[in-house]
Amino acid sequence: MDRSAIILTEGSQAKFSEDMGLLKLHNKPLLNHVVDAVKGIVGEVLVVTRSKEQSDLYAKMVSPNVQFAISVDESKGPLAGALTGFEAAQGKYSLLLPFDAPFVSRDVVSLLFELCIGKSAVIPRWPSRQIEPLHAVYHTEQALEAAKEALASDEPDMEAMINKMRGVRYLSTLVVEQLDPDFHTFFKVNTPLDLRKAVAMAKPRKTKRQQ
């Protein structure tokens, strides 16, 4: 198995009255949108949750092929979730994604995997130098060791892990724009307002002939 997808469920749960993974966008839970986006691209989908109860809840609504792991330490944020995912992943390369990003581009994901061959990671980077570490592909073993080092040094953030890796390739968002002109792949549902925006974004655009 060459490719795994690790979906992290750490997010702004407190801003919603129910578990964000269960929130529906066009009658489909947010988590399912992300799982469906990587179907056929990866050989394994792994969802990292905060608890066994959450894993059991999600397992009822996704394919039985989806695997689950519980984060080693939720208080350490996404890096702890990533570490848990890297430990459990079977693929040589692992894609990290947040569970609240319903418009992940399959074309962008495929490109990230292709560019990661021979590299420790491929991470989208904006012209401002800001990076997207939770929409990136990593060499699983190298990322696992770097994540362990970062947490052991009490540096619980994704950039600390990345700084400990050699051979990282940064992918300009100008390239991503060619595949995803509106950068929808990076859009995350963090608030109720974001969910309303996502509903509007998910509506098919009318062509001039339809208008």
N, C-alpha and C positions, 0 to 999 in steps of 0.2 A: 504494500500500500504506500503510494507516494504522497497522497494529499489528504489532509484532515481539515475540518472546519471546527473551530472552537468558538462557541457563542456564549458571551458573558452576560449574565443577568443582573450585574451590579448597575444600579441606575437610580433615578429620582422617584422611587416608589412612593415616598411620603406625599407627593403632590397629587396622587390619585386615590380614590376611595377603594379601589380594588387592585389586585396584582397587575402590573403593567403588561406582563406577558399574556394576560387574558383579554386585554383591551382589544376590541375588534375594529378593524379597518375594512370596510366593505365586506362585512360578515365573516372575516377571517382574523383570528388572533394575531397580534403583532409578531409573536415568536414564529408562527407558521410562515409569515411572509419571508422572514430571514432564512428559515430552514429550506423553503422552496427555492430561494434564490441560488442556493449552492447545490441543489440536486443535480446529479450527473456530472458535476465538476470535481467533486471530492469523493473519496471512497468511504469516508467516515464523518459523521456529524456528532459533535460532542457538546452538550449544553452544561455549562458550569452554573450551579445554583447556590443559594445561600443555605439551604437546608434540605433534608430528606423529604419533608412535607412539600416543599416547593417542587422538588423533582417528581414526586408522585403525582402532583397536580398537573404538571406539564406533560408527563408521560401519557396522560389520558387523551391528549389532543394532538399529539404528533405521531409520526410513523413509528412502529415498533423498532425500526432500525436505528433510531436516534438513541445515543448513549448519554448518560448523565454522570456528573461528578460534583461533589460538594466542595466549595471553596475552602482552602486551608485556614483562612482568616479573613472574614469579611471586612474587618476594621482596616485592613491594609489596602482596601480599594481594588481597582482593576488589576493591579500587578499580582496580587495574591490569587485572583481568579485565573489570570493568565498562567501563572505557575502551576496551578492545579490542572489546567487544561493541557499544558505541555507535558506534565508527568503522565497523564492518561492517554494522550494522543499516540496513535500507532503510525501515523504518516511521517515521512521524512520531512515534509514541509507542512506547516500549519497556518491556516488563515484565521486571524482574530477578527471577530465582528461583535458589535453590541446587539442585544436582542431587541432594541427599540429603533432599529434602522430599517424601515419597511421597504425601502426602494433601492436596495443593494443591486448594483449593475452586474449582471453575469459577465458582460464583456470586460469590465474593469477587473473583476475577480480572476478571470482567465488570464488576463495580461499580467497581473501580479504574480501568479504562479509561474508563468513562463519566464519572467524576468528574474525570479528568485533562484533559478538553477545556478549553482556555483557561488551563490551569495549567502550571507548569514540572514539577510532580511531585505525586503523591498517595501518601502514606506512612502506613501504619498506625501508631498511637501508643497505647501503654498509659496508663492513668490515672497511672502512676508517671512519665510523660514519656519512658519508653524507647521507641525507635522500631524499626521493622522495615524497614530500607532494602533488604534483599534479598528482600522480598516486596512490592515497590512498582512503580508505573508512572511513567516519566519522559518528558518531552519530549526526544526523542533529541538534537537539536542543542544544546539548552541544557545538558543533562547532560554531553554530550561536552566542551563548553567549560569547564564547572565542574570536571570530572574532570581535565582538562589543567592547569588553574590549581592545583588542590590538589596534584597530583603535582609540578608545577614548584616549588611552595612547600615541598616536602618534607613534605607532610601526607598520608601515604598511608592515609587511612581514609575511609569512606563519609560520615561526618558532616561532614568538612571539605568534601567536594564539595557536600553539601546546603546547608551554610552559605553557600556562594557563589552559590546560586540564589535568584532572586526569584520570588514567586508560588507557593510550595510550599503545598499543602493537606494538612493532617494529618487522617487519618481515625481517629476514635476506635474502639478495639477493642470498645467497647460496641455499635457499629453492626455490626462484623464478627461479633460474637456472635449477632446475629439470623440470620445466614446460616450460621454455623459455630459452634454452641453450645459445642463442646468445644475450639475453637481448634486443631483438627487440622492446619489449613493451615500453621501455624507450626512443627509438629513436625519435627525433623531427626534423622536417624540419624547420630550422631557417634561412637557406641561400640557394641560388640557387645551390650551390655545394651539400648541403644536399638533395635537390630534385633529383639531378642526382644519388646520392647514393641510394635513396629510390627506384628509377626506377630499379636499378640493384638488390637491395635486394628483390624486389617484383617478380622477375623472378623465376619461379620454378627451383629447382635444378635438374640437370640431375643425374640419378642413373648410376652406373657402367655399367648396362646392356644397357642403352641408349647411352652411350658415344662410 
